[in-house]
Amino acid sequence: STDAVTGAKTYGAWSADQSFDAVTSPELKGYTADKAQIDKQTVNGDSKDLEFTVTYTKNAPTITTEKKTVNETIHYVYKDGSKAVDDHVAKPVEFTRQVSTDAVTGAKTYGAWSADQSFDAVTSPAIKGYTPDQAEIDKQTVTGDSSDLDFTVVYTANGSSIPVNPNKPAEPNKPAEPNKPAEPNKPAEPNKPAEPNKPAEPNKPAEPNKPAEPNKPAKLNNLGKSTNPGKLVQNSNMASVRNKKQANENELPQTGENNSQSQTMSFIGILLAMFGSLFGFLGIKKHRND
């Protein structure tokens, strides 16, 4: 109310109080509001404007635990693939790790798996009349990253050439290159046999002495007696000599025949010696060549 003269104002009471309804803070994925809501606010004419601030904080990652199981199975079959005995199924081993999930993006961060574990060694069961290709499945160590293990043992009837767990034979050593045999010494050229001595020309038989001219007989005197009795005796001696020479001349042809036969036999002997030397040389050369 304003005075008409003075202009003074007089204030009456404000209208009835009023209120603002409560306001729930909106949800934001991965965040949490520091005020879940703004409560109902009652105001009057004297109240000032109301102002509120809700602060959101990013949520911590979500931590979960992941589990994983690793199995081991061993199959026992015959060579044709048919079942020999029941499979061996080992007790599974279990691994765990933590997984952190980002509250806003949903990205996952994985922790380390729990400690390594192992499957015990398993001896292949005996089947009468058969031999397994693996006498034993060795101890197997696995981690959380390992896949399930699966083995197959094949049984072969005895008498087969397949050994159990055959080890690959060592590569044989390459034999050393044999030494090249030494070049055999070339046999010495055999000595050329000496040229056989040319047989000596047989001595030409001596020309027989020409018989002395017989003394002319002495003239006889009228009585038939020699006028030179001394020459008569000499003539008689010369006649005797002539008779001996004549006898020798008759024998000379026989002596020449004997000499000719002797020379022929000597020549044949020399030829035989030459052929013997030649055959001996050829035999020695053949022996050396062998």
C-alpha positions in Angstrom: 0.0 0.0 0.0 1.5 3.4 -1.0 0.6 6.5 1.0 -0.9 9.2 -1.3 0.9 12.1 0.3 4.2 10.6 1.5 4.5 7.8 -1.0 5.5 5.4 1.8 4.8 1.8 1.0 3.3 -0.7 3.3 3.8 -4.4 2.5 1.3 -7.1 3.3 2.0 -10.8 3.7 3.1 -12.9 0.7 0.7 -15.5 -0.7 0.8 -18.9 0.7 4.0 -20.9 0.6 4.7 -23.2 -2.4 7.2 -25.9 -3.1 9.4 -27.6 -5.8 8.9 -31.3 -6.1 11.8 -33.6 -5.3 14.0 -34.4 -8.3 15.8 -37.8 -8.7 19.3 -37.5 -10.2 19.4 -39.2 -13.6 21.4 -42.3 -14.0 24.6 -42.2 -16.1 26.2 -45.6 -17.1 29.4 -46.1 -15.2 28.9 -43.1 -13.0 27.4 -42.5 -9.6 25.7 -39.1 -8.6 26.7 -37.6 -5.3 23.0 -36.8 -4.8 20.6 -39.4 -5.7 17.9 -36.7 -5.8 17.1 -33.1 -5.0 14.5 -33.2 -2.3 11.2 -31.3 -2.4 11.9 -27.6 -1.8 9.2 -25.3 -0.1 9.6 -21.7 -0.9 7.7 -18.5 0.0 7.7 -14.9 -1.3 10.8 -14.1 0.7 12.7 -17.1 -0.7 15.5 -16.7 -3.2 16.0 -18.8 -6.4 17.1 -22.3 -5.6 20.2 -23.7 -7.4 21.6 -27.2 -6.8 24.6 -29.1 -8.4 24.7 -32.9 -8.7 28.2 -34.3 -9.3 28.8 -37.6 -11.0 31.8 -39.8 -10.3 33.0 -42.6 -12.6 32.4 -46.0 -11.1 35.3 -48.3 -10.3 35.8 -51.3 -12.7 33.7 -54.3 -12.1 35.9 -57.2 -10.8 34.8 -60.7 -11.5 36.4 -64.2 -11.4 36.7 -66.3 -14.5 37.1 -70.1 -14.4 38.4 -72.5 -16.9 38.6 -76.3 -17.0 41.2 -78.4 -19.0 40.5 -82.1 -19.7 42.6 -85.0 -20.8 41.2 -87.9 -22.8 43.1 -91.0 -24.0 41.6 -93.2 -26.7 42.7 -96.9 -27.1 41.9 -98.4 -30.5 43.1 -101.2 -32.8 44.8 -100.5 -36.1 41.5 -100.6 -38.0 40.2 -97.8 -35.7 37.8 -99.9 -33.7 37.7 -99.5 -29.9 40.2 -101.6 -28.0 39.4 -100.6 -24.4 37.5 -97.8 -22.7 38.9 -94.3 -23.0 40.9 -92.9 -20.1 39.3 -89.6 -18.9 41.5 -87.8 -16.4 40.2 -85.7 -13.6 39.9 -82.2 -15.0 42.1 -79.4 -13.7 40.6 -75.9 -13.1 42.2 -72.5 -13.4 40.9 -69.1 -12.3 41.7 -65.5 -13.0 40.2 -62.0 -12.3 38.5 -60.0 -14.9 38.2 -56.2 -14.6 35.4 -54.6 -16.6 35.5 -50.9 -17.2 32.3 -49.2 -15.9 31.9 -46.9 -18.8 33.3 -48.6 -21.9 32.8 -52.2 -20.8 36.3 -53.2 -21.7 37.7 -56.2 -19.9 41.1 -56.5 -18.4 42.3 -60.1 -17.5 44.5 -61.0 -14.7 47.0 -64.0 -14.7 45.7 -67.5 -14.5 46.3 -69.5 -11.3 49.4 -71.7 -11.1 50.2 -74.4 -13.6 48.8 -77.9 -13.0 49.5 -81.3 -14.5 48.0 -84.7 -15.5 49.8 -87.7 -14.2 51.5 -90.2 -16.6 49.2 -93.0 -17.8 50.4 -96.5 -18.7 48.7 -98.0 -21.7 46.6 -101.0 -20.6 47.9 -104.5 -21.7 45.9 -106.3 -24.3 46.9 -110.0 -24.9 48.4 -110.5 -28.3 48.7 -106.8 -29.0 51.4 -104.1 -28.6 50.5 -100.4 -28.2 52.4 -97.9 -30.3 52.9 -95.8 -27.0 53.6 -97.7 -23.9 52.8 -94.7 -21.8 51.3 -91.2 -22.1 53.8 -89.0 -20.3 53.0 -86.5 -17.6 51.4 -83.4 -19.1 51.7 -79.9 -17.6 49.0 -77.5 -18.6 48.2 -73.8 -18.0 45.0 -71.8 -18.0 45.8 -71.1 -21.7 46.0 -74.8 -22.6 43.3 -76.5 -24.7 41.9 -79.9 -23.8 44.4 -82.8 -24.3 43.4 -85.7 -26.6 45.6 -88.7 -27.3 45.1 -92.0 -29.2 47.0 -95.2 -28.6 47.0 -97.7 -31.4 47.3 -101.5 -30.7 48.9 -103.7 -33.4 48.8 -107.5 -33.3 52.1 -109.0 -32.2 54.5 -110.0 -34.9 54.1 -106.6 -36.6 57.3 -104.6 -37.3 56.0 -101.5 -35.5 58.0 -101.0 -32.3 56.7 -99.3 -29.2 57.7 -95.7 -29.0 60.3 -96.1 -31.7 63.1 -93.7 -31.5 64.2 -92.3 -34.8 67.5 -94.1 -35.5 70.5 -91.9 -35.7 71.6 -90.8 -39.1 74.4 -93.3 -40.1 77.8 -91.7 -40.5 78.7 -91.2 -44.1 81.6 -93.6 -44.9 84.9 -92.0 -45.6 85.8 -91.8 -49.2 88.1 -94.8 -49.8 91.7 -93.9 -50.7 92.3 -94.1 -54.4 94.6 -97.1 -54.9 98.1 -96.1 -56.0 98.8 -96.4 -59.7 100.6 -99.8 -60.1 104.1 -99.4 -61.2 104.5 -100.1 -64.9 106.4 -103.3 -65.3 109.9 -102.8 -66.5 110.3 -103.6 -70.2 111.9 -107.1 -70.2 115.4 -107.2 -71.5 115.5 -108.1 -75.2 117.1 -111.5 -75.5 120.6 -111.4 -76.8 120.9 -112.1 -80.5 122.1 -115.7 -80.6 125.6 -116.1 -81.9 125.7 -116.9 -85.5 127.0 -120.4 -85.8 130.6 -120.5 -87.0 131.0 -121.3 -90.7 132.1 -124.9 -90.7 135.7 -125.3 -91.7 135.9 -126.2 -95.3 137.6 -129.5 -95.6 141.2 -129.2 -96.6 141.9 -129.7 -100.3 143.4 -133.2 -100.5 147.0 -133.1 -101.5 147.4 -133.7 -105.1 149.3 -137.0 -105.5 152.8 -136.6 -106.6 153.4 -137.2 -110.2 154.7 -140.8 -110.4 158.2 -141.2 -111.4 158.6 -142.1 -114.9 159.8 -145.7 -115.1 163.4 -146.1 -115.9 164.3 -147.3 -119.3 165.1 -151.0 -119.4 168.1 -152.2 -121.1 167.9 -154.9 -123.6 167.8 -157.4 -120.9 164.7 -155.9 -119.2 166.5 -154.5 -116.2 166.4 -151.1 -115.0 169.3 -148.9 -115.8 168.7 -147.1 -112.4 168.1 -149.7 -109.7 168.1 -147.0 -107.0 165.2 -145.1 -108.6 163.3 -148.4 -108.9 163.3 -148.8 -105.2 162.2 -145.2 -104.8 159.4 -145.7 -107.2 158.3 -148.7 -105.3 158.1 -146.5 -102.1 156.2 -143.8 -103.9 153.8 -146.3 -105.2 153.1 -147.3 -101.6 152.5 -143.7 -100.7 150.2 -143.2 -103.6 148.2 -146.2 -102.6 147.7 -144.8 -99.1 146.7 -141.4 -100.4 144.2 -143.0 -102.7 142.7 -144.8 -99.7 142.5 -141.5 -97.9 140.8 -139.9 -100.9 138.2 -142.6 -100.9 137.4 -141.9 -97.3 137.2 -138.1 -97.6 133.7 -137.9 -98.9 132.4 -139.9 -95.9 134.2 -137.4 -93.6 132.5 -134.4 -95.4 129.1 -136.1 -94.9 129.7 -136.5 -91.2 130.7 -132.9 -90.9 127.5 -131.8 -92.8 125.3 -133.8 -90.4 127.1 -132.4 -87.4 126.6 -128.9 -88.7 122.8 -129.5 -89.3 122.3 -130.9 -85.8 124.1 -127.9 -84.3 121.9 -125.5 -86.3 118.7 -127.3 -85.1 119.9 -127.1 -81.5 120.5 -123.4 -81.8 117.0 -122.9 -83.3 115.5 -124.8 -80.4 117.4 -122.7 -77.9 116.2 -119.5 -79.6 112.5 -120.7 -79.5 112.9 -121.8 -75.9 114.2 -118.3 -75.0 111.3 -116.6 -76.9 108.7 -118.8 -75.2 110.2 -118.1 -71.8 110.2 -114.3 -72.5 106.5 -114.4 -73.5 105.6 -116.5 -70.4 107.4 -113.9 -68.1 105.6 -111.0 -69.8 102.2 -112.7 -69.5 102.9 -113.4 -65.8 103.8 -109.7 -65.2 100.7 -108.5 -67.0 98.5 -110.8 -64.8 
